[in-house]
Amino acid sequence: MNINSMSGGNRMHGLFSGLETDKLVQTMMLRNFQKFNRMTQQRQLAEWRRDAYQDVNNTLRNFREEFASVLSKVNMASRASYQAITVNQKENAFVNITANSTARTGNHRIDKIDQLAEAATFRTKTLPNGAKTTVGEIMELPADSPQSFVRFQINGQDVLLQTTATVEDMVRHINSLNLGVTANFTELDNSFSITSNDTGAGESLKLNDSSGTFLNSLFAGGTMSVKDVDSAPIGLAPDFSGDGFTAQGQDAKLTINGIKVTRGTNQFTADGITYDLQGVTSNPVTFSIGRNTQGVIDAVKDMVSSFNTMVLNLAEQLSTRGSRNFQPLTEHQRENMSKEEIDKWEAEAVKGILHRDPTLQRLMTEMRSAISGDILGLGNMMSIGISTPRHAKEFTLEVDEVALRRALEEDPDRVASLFAANIGLNETRDLSKMGFMHRITDAIDRFGATTRDVQIRQLNRSIEDFANAMRDEKARLDRREAQLYARFTAMERMLSGMNAQAGWMASQMGGMQ
């Protein structure tokens, strides 16, 4: 703090005494500033410690986001990243193929796709007023018709609509009833449809008029998905009176490697291969499945390299001692230093701010133990070539490519479990059921929660308390400085009076001669 900045007002600075009043006051105030300077330094240390925790959290979060997030380029906390399976398939409009580690490598062939799985559907013809068409208009009721509502059933459940309701209202109401169907209106051809939520020949959709002929009017001239339970041909106007009318869904039918396959959905998995059917074709679609072991090894090495950079940085902060010769600068000290000198001083003063910090030490201990503990009875990370160097000064990891490659080729699921098992991610935190990556992210999350909810919160409270105490101390120092200046001003006034009196006396004595 610049002591001179406190001076001001109508003060007489050595006019009669010849004293350097500002310098005298500044010297006299130095002792009074010891308490204020201590608080300034303590607040600075608290800010540095808070910032250091935040920097560590940022470092940990960056590692987590790069290697253990759903948004990561390669999510090492996901089992899928260790499957080492590649699917080579020419782009086509008929099927998308993915595979897991149990899929047989080699060439595969879809001979043809005869039909896709479909849901049971009823669709109207074009409605005259689109979504604003009312129930009464569909039934062609006269304006003075006494009928005020219609009743019908979907899969045996009653639906009641007012005759003034629009198609838009009908869509909203049916979908709110959770009947296992979806009502929809499309502006493409201004038609309304009801579709069962599930596909396949085992799925059906039954509609019937409880009273009246609303459904007959609604779907007159429309279409249905397949055929009714009585095998009525498509295009025959259905009759929704009495027991109503039932439409059925359709199974997907295709031939894979010469084997005829029928499924109730367009996406299914067989022998480790997932088929996502998009269209029908009589032409064969070929694809091959291989293993990309080197890609997994490269991803592991990349993760280990970043992990080592991170833990070495943390280890340096734990081991670096601070110097008593470099304490936070007071404002008075700053005034007598250049910006470059201040920056160099503070770079030394901030060193050791997390020396032997217990929370950071616990994080390092948890990350070190993540490499050695048994996981799901499958062994530890060292059994697949991930270990710590024997003679390394600091804790780091190294990758034995030969051992990791052998483990991936022999049992990729075991490797995936050792890295990415997440069974133990619950309130009990069973580390024996957590893979290496989840052990690391668990330790990171725990450190973040502890520093954020405890240390950083306490430090912010201390910083605020110091700021309040410094404000009070500043007010006290202002009053003390004002008192000193008042005394010097009083002295100058007294000297002024004495000088005036001496001058008067001298003039009187001169007149007597």
Secondary structure as UniProt FT lines:
FT   HELIX           3..6
FT   TURN            15..17
FT   HELIX           21..30
FT   HELIX           31..33
FT   HELIX           34..67
FT   TURN            70..71
FT   TURN            76..77
FT   HELIX           79..82
FT   STRAND          85..89
FT   STRAND          95..99
FT   TURN            101..102
FT   STRAND          106..115
FT   STRAND          118..123
FT   TURN            128..129
FT   HELIX           130..132
FT   HELIX           135..138
FT   TURN            139..140
FT   TURN            143..144
FT   STRAND          149..154
FT   TURN            155..156
FT   STRAND          157..162
FT   TURN            163..164
FT   HELIX           167..176
FT   STRAND          181..186
FT   TURN            187..190
FT   STRAND          191..199
FT   TURN            201..202
FT   STRAND          204..211
FT   HELIX           214..219
FT   TURN            220..221
FT   STRAND          223..224
FT   TURN            229..230
FT   TURN            234..235
FT   TURN            242..243
FT   STRAND          245..248
FT   STRAND          252..256
FT   TURN            257..258
FT   STRAND          259..263
FT   STRAND          267..270
FT   TURN            271..272
FT   STRAND          273..277
FT   STRAND          285..291
FT   HELIX           293..319
FT   TURN            324..325
FT   HELIX           331..335
FT   HELIX           339..349
FT   TURN            350..356
FT   HELIX           358..369
FT   TURN            370..372
FT   TURN            376..377
FT   HELIX           381..384
FT   STRAND          386..387
FT   TURN            390..391
FT   STRAND          398..399
FT   HELIX           401..410
FT   HELIX           412..420
FT   TURN            423..424
FT   TURN            427..428
FT   HELIX           431..433
FT   HELIX           436..450
FT   HELIX           451..455
FT   HELIX           456..512
//
